[in-house]
C-alpha cells in the first residue's frame, strides 16, 4: 500500500522521484478501500489441481493485509478430468462465461502438463486463447505461470518456445535486472526460485518482441518479464508459488514413471534442491528400486519423512514480495470510478510510466 505524505518531509518527495507510491494527505483521507477480484485459471492436471489452488492462495494471502481479495477459480472445459476433479470443479469453480459478465480486476493463469509438441494441438488451446484475449482488454494485469507464459508469448506476440535438450528442473539462482521496476522493488538482488519445464524462450527473442526482462538466471534464462507496457502481462518461466515439497513430489512421480516403464532412465536429481545427505538416501533408494525390479520383489517406499526434514525453502519470501508488488499495483490501477486524485495523470496504455 502507498505511503502517506502527512507532512512536508523532503524524504517523501525523494521517494516519489525514485518511483515509490506516495499519497498526499488529502488523497489518503478520501481513499476507499475496496475488495479485489482475482481470477485463477487452473489448468493443472487432477493430481495437482487442489495443490495449485493452495499455492497461489498462499501467495495472495501473504501479499496484502489490508485489501480483501476474492479469488475466483475456473478452468477450461477441454481438459480431460477424472470423477473426483470433475466433482470438485462442478462444486467449487465458476465458469468463464459468468466471470466475463461480472468482471475481474486481475487474472492468474497456471501452468499445465504439455501433451503436444505444438500449442495448437493442445485441447485447451482455443479456450485459453479466448480467455487471454478477453483479459488483455478487460483486466488490469494477467500473471502467467510457466506453460501459460509460453502460450501467451506465442499467441499474442508470435514468439515460440524452444525445446530444451534436458528438462530445466531445480532451484536456480537469479538476479534482478530492472531493479527499479515496481514489480521487483524490495526484493533481494540475488535469490533462488524453482523451475520445472521442458521448454524455454531466449531473452533476445523477448527483447525483439518488446518484452522487458526483470529477473534472469545465468543457468536457466529469464524468470520474470513483462509485456511492452510493463504491467498488462507479467510472465514467469519459473514456479515461485511452489511449496517446499513440490519438487520432491515431482521427483517421486518420475520414479513411478520409471517403475512403470514410461521412462527408460532413472530420474536424475533435482538441481540444487537435495542436500548431500538426501542424495545419499536417494542413491540407496534407487539401488533398492532397481534390485526389486530385477528380483520381482516388493518395491520399497520412498523415505519422504527423511527427505522432507532436510529440504529448504529459499524462495518463499521473494515470491511473496513479487506478488505483493503485483497486487498492490493492481489495486491502485483498478476501477476508474474509484480513481484517487493522484491517478488522473496515469496513461492507461502505459500505466507504470516506464516505457514511453
Rosetta blueprint (number, residue, H / E / L):
1 X L
2 X L
3 X E
4 X E
5 X E
6 X L
7 X L
8 X L
9 X L
10 X H
11 X H
12 X H
13 X H
14 X H
15 X H
16 X H
17 X H
18 X L
19 X L
20 X L
21 X L
22 X E
23 X E
24 X E
25 X H
26 X H
27 X H
28 X H
29 X H
30 X L
31 X L
32 X L
33 X L
34 X L
35 X L
36 X E
37 X E
38 X E
39 X E
40 X E
41 X E
42 X L
43 X L
44 X L
45 X L
46 X H
47 X H
48 X H
49 X H
50 X H
51 X H
52 X H
53 X H
54 X H
55 X H
56 X H
57 X H
58 X H
59 X H
60 X H
61 X H
62 X L
63 X L
64 X L
65 X L
66 X L
67 X L
68 X L
69 X E
70 X E
71 X E
72 X E
73 X E
74 X E
75 X L
76 X L
77 X L
78 X L
79 X L
80 X L
81 X L
82 X L
83 X H
84 X H
85 X H
86 X H
87 X H
88 X H
89 X H
90 X H
91 X H
92 X H
93 X L
94 X L
95 X L
96 X H
97 X H
98 X H
99 X H
100 X H
101 X H
102 X H
103 X L
104 X L
105 X L
106 X E
107 X E
108 X E
109 X E
110 X L
111 X L
112 X L
113 X L
114 X L
115 X L
116 X L
117 X L
118 X L
119 X H
120 X H
121 X H
122 X L
123 X L
124 X L
125 X H
126 X H
127 X H
128 X H
129 X H
130 X H
131 X H
132 X H
133 X H
134 X H
135 X H
136 X H
137 X H
138 X H
139 X L
140 X L
141 X E
142 X E
143 X E
144 X E
145 X E
146 X L
147 X H
148 X H
149 X H
150 X H
151 X H
152 X H
153 X H
154 X H
155 X H
156 X H
157 X H
158 X L
159 X L
160 X L
161 X L
162 X E
163 X E
164 X E
165 X E
166 X E
167 X E
168 X E
169 X E
170 X E
171 X E
172 X E
173 X E
174 X E
175 X E
176 X E
177 X L
178 X L
179 X L
180 X L
181 X L
182 X L
183 X L
184 X L
185 X L
186 X L
187 X L
188 X L
189 X L
190 X E
191 X E
192 X E
193 X E
194 X E
195 X E
196 X E
197 X E
198 X E
199 X E
200 X E
201 X L
202 X L
203 X H
204 X H
205 X H
206 X H
207 X H
208 X H
209 X L
210 X L
211 X L
212 X E
213 X E
214 X E
215 X E
216 X E
217 X E
218 X L
219 X L
220 X L
221 X E
222 X E
223 X E
224 X E
225 X E
226 X E
227 X L
228 X L
229 X L
230 X L
231 X L
232 X L
233 X E
234 X E
235 X E
236 X E
237 X L
238 X L
239 X L
240 X L
241 X L
242 X L
243 X L
244 X L
245 X L
246 X H
247 X H
248 X H
249 X H
250 X H
251 X H
252 X H
253 X H
254 X H
255 X H
256 X H
257 X H
258 X H
259 X H
260 X H
261 X L
262 X L
263 X L
264 X L
265 X L
266 X L
267 X L
268 X L
269 X L
270 X L
271 X E
272 X L
273 X L
274 X L
275 X L
276 X H
277 X H
278 X H
279 X H
280 X H
281 X H
282 X H
283 X H
284 X H
285 X H
286 X H
287 X H
288 X H
289 X H
290 X H
291 X H
292 X H
293 X H
294 X H
295 X H
296 X L
297 X L
298 X L
299 X L
300 X L
301 X L
302 X L
303 X L
304 X H
305 X H
306 X H
307 X H
308 X H
309 X L
310 X L
311 X L
312 X L
313 X L
314 X L
315 X L
316 X H
317 X H
318 X H
319 X H
320 X H
321 X H
322 X H
323 X H
324 X H
325 X H
326 X H
327 X H
328 X H
329 X H
330 X H
331 X H
332 X H
333 X H
334 X L
335 X L
336 X H
337 X H
338 X H
339 X L
340 X L
341 X H
342 X H
343 X H
344 X L
345 X L
346 X L
347 X E
348 X L
349 X L
350 X E
351 X L
352 X L
353 X L
354 X L
355 X L
356 X L
